[in-house]
Amino acid sequence: MEYVTEEAIAKRSVGIALYQQSLEIKESIGNVQGKAITLAMLGQLLADEKGDFVTALDYLQESLEILQRIQSPDAETVREIINDVQQMANG
């Protein structure tokens, strides 16, 4: 079993909080692409670091929908991340 220090847990929590703060800022200023990228990063962090696959996939799906709507080439990358997270969730 992997040993996780309190410091590592604290850093993860701070990272998640910063992404959430960034998301709020991007929403408030209307930065649609920035919002989509932040959602993707937050989703990936939640999956990789906390194992919260349900929330991660929600964020990633919202990101993908935005990126597809604005026809961003980043949509393909997010689609790949979604596939990876689904595989992680299924063990």
C-alpha positions in Angstrom: 0.0 0.0 0.0 1.3 3.4 -0.9 2.0 5.8 2.0 0.7 9.3 1.5 2.0 12.0 3.7 -0.2 14.8 5.2 1.9 17.3 3.2 1.0 15.5 -0.1 -2.7 15.5 0.8 -2.5 19.2 1.7 -0.8 20.0 -1.6 -3.6 18.1 -3.5 -6.3 20.0 -1.7 -4.6 23.3 -2.4 -4.2 22.3 -6.1 -7.9 21.4 -6.4 -8.9 24.6 -4.6 -6.8 26.7 -6.9 -8.3 25.1 -10.0 -11.8 25.7 -8.6 -10.8 29.4 -8.0 -9.5 29.7 -11.5 -12.7 28.2 -12.8 -14.8 30.8 -11.0 -12.6 33.6 -12.4 -12.7 32.3 -16.0 -16.5 32.0 -15.7 -16.9 35.5 -14.3 -14.9 37.1 -17.1 -16.4 34.9 -19.8 -13.3 33.1 -20.9 -15.0 30.1 -22.4 -11.9 28.3 -23.7 -10.1 28.9 -20.4 -13.1 27.5 -18.5 -13.0 24.4 -20.7 -9.2 23.9 -20.1 -9.6 24.4 -16.4 -12.4 21.9 -16.2 -10.3 19.4 -18.0 -7.3 20.0 -15.7 -9.5 19.8 -12.6 -11.1 16.6 -13.8 -7.8 15.0 -14.5 -6.5 16.0 -11.1 -9.5 14.6 -9.3 -9.2 11.3 -11.1 -5.4 11.0 -10.8 -5.0 12.3 -7.2 -8.3 11.6 -5.4 -9.8 8.8 -7.4 -13.0 10.8 -7.7 -13.9 9.4 -11.1 -17.6 10.5 -11.1 -16.8 14.2 -10.5 -13.8 14.0 -12.8 -15.9 12.6 -15.7 -18.5 15.3 -15.1 -15.9 18.0 -15.4 -14.2 16.4 -18.4 -17.5 15.9 -20.2 -18.4 19.6 -19.7 -15.0 20.6 -20.9 -15.4 18.4 -24.0 -18.8 19.9 -24.8 -17.5 23.4 -24.6 -14.4 22.6 -26.7 -16.5 20.9 -29.4 -18.9 23.9 -29.5 -16.0 26.3 -30.1 -14.4 23.8 -32.5 -11.2 23.7 -30.5 -8.5 21.1 -31.5 -8.1 20.5 -27.7 -11.4 18.5 -27.8 -9.6 15.5 -29.0 -7.1 15.6 -26.1 -10.0 15.8 -23.6 -11.7 12.9 -25.3 -8.5 10.9 -24.8 -8.4 11.9 -21.1 -12.0 10.9 -20.7 -11.2 7.4 -22.1 -8.2 7.1 -19.8 -10.3 8.1 -16.7 -13.0 5.7 -17.7 -10.4 2.9 -17.9 -9.1 3.9 -14.5 -12.6 3.9 -13.1 -13.2 0.4 -14.4 -10.0 -0.9 -12.8 
